[in-house]
């Protein structure tokens, strides 16, 4: 059966993370591109003294448990899969909201890998400007959420949660077809417990196949 689109509201329990519908998503905000780094400025994603994360955003609205349909149970053959409907130009924002919810509900930052099928996340673009060796060293340290393009997914190691932003157009510029069809099987192989995919439901179901 095809996946049923859901809005994200993530709960942590002994069975692992769950993504369930939320009452509504706040207005999309652009991801700021990090500024230049100096000796006095820590690299984004590295631990610094004081709180590990900035003050969380304003409290989100929640639906009651009685109004929330049960999430898809984990499959013995692979990770749980959740779909967050979003247009290509809003997929990156939707992925950011999913990551915030995971962190707010107790997921360790090092548990999360975020992949983009189109343009890289601003954090990845910024860190790559310092060289691939330093960039992948942060991946290997597993100290924080790691952002990469789907093209680099084969080099990325598995993590408990993988979030994919399907932020590329439906057809590849080289005529190779939908980038999601190439990226999602790789993302599924990297997700140990939960795969969250943000994008067009029809494209996502086609990419993953009707059997998921």
C-alpha angles and dihedrals in degrees: 000000000000119000117268112232113247137184115232125261109145126204127187120216139149088280093058134253122341128196114205133168119285126209092251144323122256120239113291116257124197119249107245116232109239115250127237117303122232134180088267094049118078117226112260111263095026120116115259131182115279128027113005091223134025120259107294117250121264114301111280122228116253133202118227121258090248091059096045119088114226115267122247108278118241114270118233087221096057148333126320111267124214127182125209111192113229138146117250092258091050100042094093092053091048090051090050091053091050091052091049091052092049091051094044090054095051109273112147112243091233090060092068131082119182120200129188124202093203132021114007122255110266090246092056093047091050096048093046088059087072093055137278094262093060091041095054091042087066089051091053093047091058090204096134146008107302122215123201141153117260088245087068094047093103090062094046117091124232119276132185092251128032120186118195124197108201092206099148127095118266095258126045116243090235092057092251093128132243113356088213090064089060098039104045099060088052091048091049090053091053096049113091099182112357137023117192116190122192116196146063110345095215093053093045095050090048091050096048095038131239092275097073 
